[in-house]
Amino acid sequence: MNIPVIETKGLTRTYGKLEAVHGLNLTVPAGCCYGFFGRNGAGKTTTIKCLLNLLRPTAGTLSVFGVDPQKNEVTVKSRIGYVPDAVAFYPWMNVRDTLAYFASFRDKWNRDIEVDLLKRFGLDSSQKAAALSKGQKTQLALISAICPEPELLLLDEPTSGLDPIVRREFIETVIGAFQSGAPASRTVFVSTHLISEFEGLIDKFTIIEQGRELLAMDADSARDRFKSVRVRFSAAPPPLTLKGALRVTQQGREAEILANGNSEQLIAELQSLRPEELRCESLSLEEIFVASKALKGQ
């Protein structure tokens, strides 16, 4: 049976009158890198905390590895690596002590990965946690999450505080190596608003806004569906009225039209206006994220 690694149905979490997550449905299959996209305050962290049983849902159901994390908390967490959005360690421990502390809770700990990542990140194992920068603390959290070689890696804004070079190294090498070790069983669930950095890794994604799903798709299907049509005319045309366009941005002789599965129809309409130049290309996941708010009106 292909049991989803993560599944939520109608997940809702409120804080008093504030509804942080509303009716969220997620299905995350094993072996994929799943993007959970949304602006700050969209409900991403609240959702992850519900998955970890750090918060109890107000309504709806959820399962991790096919079981309820409330009833099987130890079993579920033993199979998960987690990097929170805000990282903290015991300040009196050094890097070496901190990793040994985390390893003591795990049945499995890959020392070769630990040594490799400490070297890759340039962390001094004798340095006290209190003296680490924000980026270094994030690096230490990443090491502690990956060394147990978990089946599910939960990452909440994992590149926050990392410099661009380290971010690229982490995303391309660390996450890629984590999944390649056992591609059928290792799953990454990454919550981020820095979508462009994960563009090449994301297999499926969900975009949420104010706790509600805006769009959930396979990444490749989304790129096939959402297109940017750029057009230039010999003279400035009248305002373009294109039925079914997701968005039309017009400036002088040039215009950009975003298509939602109807690019061929829009291209035919534009060609009837005899443009000088017309180009059509797929949107990136970040561009789809930016354009997704327009979907609410369709």
Wavefront OBJ file of the C-alpha trace (Angstrom):
o trace
v 0.000 0.000 0.000
v 1.266 3.476 -0.915
v 0.510 5.203 2.366
v 1.243 8.961 2.230
v 4.044 10.135 4.484
v 1.895 13.138 5.429
v -1.863 13.424 5.035
v -4.193 16.069 6.398
v -7.919 16.395 5.818
v -9.682 19.597 6.748
v -6.867 20.568 9.132
v -7.861 23.639 11.109
v -6.072 25.413 13.930
v -7.320 28.540 15.672
v -5.815 30.824 18.303
v -8.840 32.364 19.965
v -10.638 34.176 17.159
v -7.639 33.963 14.817
v -7.821 31.109 12.322
v -4.190 30.295 11.463
v -5.008 27.226 9.327
v -8.388 26.531 7.745
v -9.527 23.268 6.149
v -6.112 22.318 4.807
v -5.771 19.120 2.765
v -2.266 17.774 2.142
v -1.079 14.502 0.614
v 2.692 14.013 0.584
v 3.865 10.728 -1.022
v 7.057 8.966 -0.003
v 10.271 9.806 -1.820
v 9.369 13.306 -2.981
v 10.569 16.794 -2.152
v 7.389 18.661 -1.256
v 7.266 22.447 -1.193
v 4.987 24.208 1.270
v 4.870 27.799 0.064
v 3.389 30.894 1.609
v 4.268 34.331 2.863
v 5.260 34.908 6.472
v 2.191 34.378 8.646
v 0.406 32.192 6.068
v 0.119 29.230 8.470
v 3.133 27.148 7.446
v 4.762 26.851 10.864
v 1.426 26.173 12.577
v 0.807 23.285 10.169
v 4.233 21.777 10.843
v 3.755 22.064 14.600
v 0.478 20.160 14.272
v 2.292 17.410 12.340
v 4.820 17.167 15.181
v 2.122 17.182 17.874
v 3.511 20.424 19.253
v 0.063 21.883 18.638
v -3.299 20.120 18.656
v -5.580 20.746 15.674
v -8.849 22.516 16.390
v -10.582 20.436 13.712
v -9.798 17.967 10.951
v -7.511 14.935 10.901
v -3.860 14.304 10.172
v -1.505 11.355 9.896
v 2.245 10.923 9.534
v 3.452 7.565 8.155
v -0.198 6.516 8.234
v -0.636 6.952 12.006
v -1.893 9.674 14.330
v 1.097 11.589 15.766
v -0.890 12.327 18.911
v -1.298 8.629 19.674
v 2.077 7.472 18.312
v 4.297 10.447 19.065
v 7.548 8.619 19.868
v 7.227 6.258 16.903
v 6.560 9.115 14.510
v 9.271 11.446 15.817
v 11.896 8.676 15.737
v 11.489 8.643 11.955
v 11.657 12.439 11.486
v 14.418 15.025 11.261
v 13.237 18.565 12.007
v 14.749 22.014 11.592
v 12.507 24.716 13.109
v 12.280 28.316 11.963
v 13.782 29.490 15.284
v 16.801 27.444 16.428
v 18.090 27.302 20.014
v 20.581 25.111 21.863
v 21.852 24.784 25.423
v 24.312 27.712 25.540
v 26.875 25.967 27.775
v 27.345 23.064 25.327
v 29.832 23.260 22.501
v 29.112 21.982 18.981
v 30.548 18.523 19.742
v 28.499 18.180 22.959
v 25.341 19.331 21.210
v 25.640 16.723 18.463
v 26.432 14.005 21.023
v 23.341 15.065 22.978
v 21.103 14.744 19.915
v 22.742 11.449 18.919
v 21.930 9.984 22.354
v 18.213 10.076 21.496
v 18.644 8.262 18.180
v 18.970 4.590 17.344
v 21.020 5.503 14.287
v 23.587 8.276 13.765
v 25.886 8.540 10.760
v 29.239 9.808 12.030
v 30.649 10.089 8.504
v 27.871 12.532 7.580
v 28.511 14.480 10.806
v 32.235 14.860 10.045
v 31.562 15.751 6.404
v 28.960 18.420 7.204
v 31.032 19.986 9.982
v 33.843 20.356 7.470
v 31.541 21.498 4.670
v 29.991 24.207 6.861
v 33.302 25.137 8.499
v 31.984 24.707 12.041
v 34.439 24.481 14.947
v 33.336 21.523 17.096
v 34.826 23.135 20.219
v 32.873 26.380 19.874
v 30.159 27.050 22.453
v 26.582 27.192 21.153
v 26.148 30.595 22.802
v 28.872 32.010 20.541
v 27.366 30.728 17.286
v 25.823 33.147 14.826
v 22.236 32.648 13.634
v 23.482 31.034 10.432
v 25.840 28.711 12.319
v 23.013 27.617 14.611
v 20.932 26.785 11.550
v 23.843 24.766 10.160
v 24.158 22.867 13.448
v 20.422 22.155 13.419
v 20.679 20.844 9.856
v 23.487 18.473 10.839
v 21.518 17.170 13.823
v 18.481 16.592 11.596
v 20.302 14.799 8.773
v 22.755 12.567 10.689
v 20.037 10.149 11.937
v 19.140 9.596 8.251
v 15.404 9.984 8.932
v 12.660 8.933 6.563
v 11.100 12.398 6.672
v 13.011 15.670 6.821
v 10.808 18.567 7.979
v 12.382 21.923 7.189
v 10.781 25.199 8.307
v 12.541 28.070 6.501
v 15.808 26.068 6.593
v 17.954 28.613 4.745
v 17.079 31.497 7.054
v 20.284 33.175 8.216
v 22.557 31.301 5.812
v 24.750 33.238 3.413
v 24.105 32.672 -0.335
v 27.061 30.307 -0.858
v 26.133 28.091 2.100
v 22.466 28.150 1.030
v 23.358 26.845 -2.412
v 25.666 24.206 -0.927
v 22.981 23.051 1.480
v 20.183 22.887 -1.048
v 22.046 21.323 -3.951
v 24.359 19.015 -2.039
v 22.940 18.255 1.386
v 19.273 17.785 0.492
v 20.180 16.112 -2.788
v 22.514 13.691 -1.014
v 19.924 13.002 1.684
v 17.324 11.913 -0.859
v 19.720 10.043 -3.135
v 20.709 7.742 -0.251
v 17.302 6.034 -0.399
v 15.201 7.854 -3.015
v 12.087 5.710 -2.647
v 11.730 6.186 1.103
v 13.288 9.525 2.020
v 10.940 12.481 1.882
v 11.615 16.205 2.287
v 8.863 18.598 3.347
v 10.189 22.135 3.076
v 8.317 25.231 4.177
v 9.730 28.384 2.627
v 9.019 31.695 0.956
v 12.432 31.620 -0.805
v 11.106 29.397 -3.559
v 13.669 30.071 -6.282
v 16.382 28.403 -4.205
v 14.510 25.071 -4.243
v 13.273 25.275 -7.842
v 15.207 22.261 -9.121
v 14.343 19.974 -6.201
v 10.596 20.425 -5.701
v 8.429 17.594 -7.060
v 5.064 18.723 -5.678
v 3.879 21.792 -3.809
v 1.047 23.531 -2.019
v 0.646 27.303 -1.797
v -1.291 28.647 1.177
v -2.546 32.150 1.943
v -4.005 33.081 5.334
v -4.170 29.401 6.249
v -6.109 28.374 3.136
v -4.930 26.432 0.117
v -4.550 28.480 -3.039
v -2.962 25.853 -5.267
v -1.637 22.292 -4.975
v 0.073 20.650 -7.973
v 2.929 18.595 -9.349
v 5.763 21.006 -10.148
v 6.087 19.845 -13.768
v 2.319 20.050 -14.329
v 2.323 23.579 -12.920
v 5.063 24.657 -15.317
v 3.082 23.179 -18.229
v -0.073 24.948 -17.115
v 1.175 28.430 -16.208
v 2.840 30.343 -19.037
v 4.162 33.829 -19.615
v 3.390 35.221 -23.060
v 5.507 38.279 -23.926
v 4.503 40.315 -26.939
v 5.760 43.458 -28.687
v 3.922 45.500 -31.297
v 5.166 48.011 -33.879
v 3.010 50.690 -32.219
v 1.354 50.902 -28.818
v -1.943 48.971 -29.073
v -5.162 49.859 -27.240
v -5.648 48.189 -23.828
v -5.619 44.424 -24.330
v -8.770 42.612 -23.250
v -7.967 38.920 -23.237
v -10.618 36.650 -21.788
v -9.198 34.036 -19.468
v -5.834 35.729 -18.905
v -4.570 35.402 -15.359
v -2.925 38.806 -15.546
v -2.148 41.357 -18.246
v 0.676 43.852 -17.783
v 0.901 46.381 -20.583
v 3.472 49.143 -21.065
v 3.822 51.036 -24.323
v 4.422 48.633 -27.212
v 5.055 45.646 -24.940
v 2.822 43.430 -22.831
v 3.123 40.348 -20.648
v 0.182 37.986 -20.311
v 0.028 35.202 -17.740
v -1.891 32.157 -18.934
v -3.576 29.576 -16.729
v -3.796 26.506 -18.978
v -5.043 28.486 -21.971
v -1.838 29.799 -23.520
v -2.669 28.488 -27.013
v -5.964 30.388 -27.043
v -4.307 33.605 -25.838
v -1.470 33.263 -28.362
v -3.995 32.886 -31.186
v -5.776 36.080 -30.072
v -2.507 37.971 -29.838
v -1.291 36.755 -33.246
v -4.451 38.160 -34.787
v -3.156 41.596 -33.715
v 0.014 41.022 -35.782
v 2.731 41.579 -33.186
v 6.370 42.156 -34.099
v 7.522 39.569 -31.600
v 5.798 36.935 -29.463
v 7.440 34.564 -26.954
v 5.898 31.974 -24.651
v 7.691 30.308 -21.736
v 6.812 28.421 -18.570
v 6.680 30.260 -15.276
v 9.088 29.289 -12.531
v 7.631 28.065 -9.245
v 8.429 31.429 -7.681
v 6.582 33.241 -10.482
v 3.629 30.873 -10.030
v 3.669 31.668 -6.311
v 3.639 35.421 -6.988
v 0.787 35.038 -9.501
v -1.230 32.603 -7.352
v -3.252 35.286 -5.550
v -4.922 36.054 -8.874
v -6.328 32.514 -8.894
v -8.774 33.431 -6.116
v -10.650 35.599 -8.592
v -10.974 32.851 -11.211
l 1 2 3 4 5 6 7 8 9 10 11 12 13 14 15 16 17 18 19 20 21 22 23 24 25 26 27 28 29 30 31 32 33 34 35 36 37 38 39 40 41 42 43 44 45 46 47 48 49 50 51 52 53 54 55 56 57 58 59 60 61 62 63 64 65 66 67 68 69 70 71 72 73 74 75 76 77 78 79 80 81 82 83 84 85 86 87 88 89 90 91 92 93 94 95 96 97 98 99 100 101 102 103 104 105 106 107 108 109 110 111 112 113 114 115 116 117 118 119 120 121 122 123 124 125 126 127 128 129 130 131 132 133 134 135 136 137 138 139 140 141 142 143 144 145 146 147 148 149 150 151 152 153 154 155 156 157 158 159 160 161 162 163 164 165 166 167 168 169 170 171 172 173 174 175 176 177 178 179 180 181 182 183 184 185 186 187 188 189 190 191 192 193 194 195 196 197 198 199 200 201 202 203 204 205 206 207 208 209 210 211 212 213 214 215 216 217 218 219 220 221 222 223 224 225 226 227 228 229 230 231 232 233 234 235 236 237 238 239 240 241 242 243 244 245 246 247 248 249 250 251 252 253 254 255 256 257 258 259 260 261 262 263 264 265 266 267 268 269 270 271 272 273 274 275 276 277 278 279 280 281 282 283 284 285 286 287 288 289 290 291 292 293 294 295 296 297 298
